[in-house]
């Protein structure tokens, strides 16, 4: 049976971001009391895979790397229609940057799933917003990657015609499996888990695996082995700026105003 | 003793909340303006599984249970108590058919009721709802048909229902007291029509209207339960399904009031600081929260007992009485916190107040509930 893999990430629920705060002493983002939720773009990725499953009878596996208490968040993917979930959860993964995360996910896919046809990711996580993991994952898996995908079409689920949207322009790409797609929220409207899906999710497999279980190279994961480090976290200070333009000719003042608006990027 | 809501039901809560935001919120303003029920929501509620929550899987539902139903109605009612009551009364048609119906009736009606057909359960007549024995609607057997004559009023889903469970007088017992039987009605039965549609102050967008039986021909196989079982069927449906449904709507309104009041208090700045910093506002929020939690857990206990097969009529009545009265108080306090803004239609707290008021007499007034609870207290304490 053809195999789709969907990468998802539990993040602090965006509806409760007002409760997040930055600890200026430690530079750490405090998230106590903030519940987790599936990264919203990842639901669009799952919907891409589920639509292929509906039409071409694929198997859909979900993979994630996160703390063990996020299991209940991942169960929602099963309720939506995924067939199984693999969660890589280990202290060794803690603090991994995007490259280390992509490596861990690639090892998880290789060890627990093996051959695959399509990997679908959300174009970015709303908490980190780097958009790096899908491309790095494709590198580790040795397959092509198409990013910023807003439309996915296929007649046979072997070759895909996808639209990449770069805001100023669009690119239509024809590609063949196996590959990695990272999709934006414009690609579809994710389904809502229905009651029967919720009931059946209880009997679907959800396996939590350690770094050892997937033979991950411990020198490639975790905070110390990540090539990038967060130097500083800060909240940009936004202030109102008042400047009175004085002069004689109103047209000159308007020109000056326009120049300033261009300089600041407002226009 | 375990007060933890199962993970499965928390996932259900999340899904239904998402459904309500996506599919129901866009309908609310139009429902308020016109009072019209948005029929397009029926099949969508069927797809997400709301219609079949207490219908067994062999008849097209999920059978997930009454506690799940309480949570689902609560989430729907947070955004629209009108859709909440339409849904809860729909279940009042499903449950008696599954509990008392023949296999043929279950196979015919339950799958459509779980998918894309709205149901209704109508007992109240112009003479009153709680005075069951005083009802005038009667049915007599003629050949292969029951011929029903009479009029029901305050029927929720009246103008949108595809299946209606009702009762009518069919005889009298040895002491001369009237006996009643229950029937399953389809709107296209000869002699059936819908009458006046009420223009309500609250729960706008849920149909409340009259059902008219004018020599209505009901096939004999549409008798629900045995002849003479009408009161038993009606009261058990009202007690176990109707009251828990109304309680769930009340809980939803309590929490909607809490969320709106808290949000407004944090945003509204007076004398240079948010009014949430004022102790008097915190006291009001504390009252809303207290009443909301009280309502929720009484309702969850009653519905959990129903799922366990335990006798729970008193607990259901208690939950309904407390939750609907509390919903009104919570909405009133939320309006107090909003001050003058509570009078503006753009602010939903005024709707919660109107909706809560209408939930109190629905399914039996608070006074009727207190009669039941008072008798229980005298008997047991």
Interface residues (C-beta under 8 A of the other chain):
Chain A: X72 X75 X76 X79 X192 X193 X194 X195 X196 X198 X199 X201 X202
Chain B: X7 X8 X10 X11 X12 X14 X15 X18 X19 X22 X47 X48 X49 X50 X52 X53 X57 X62 X64 X68
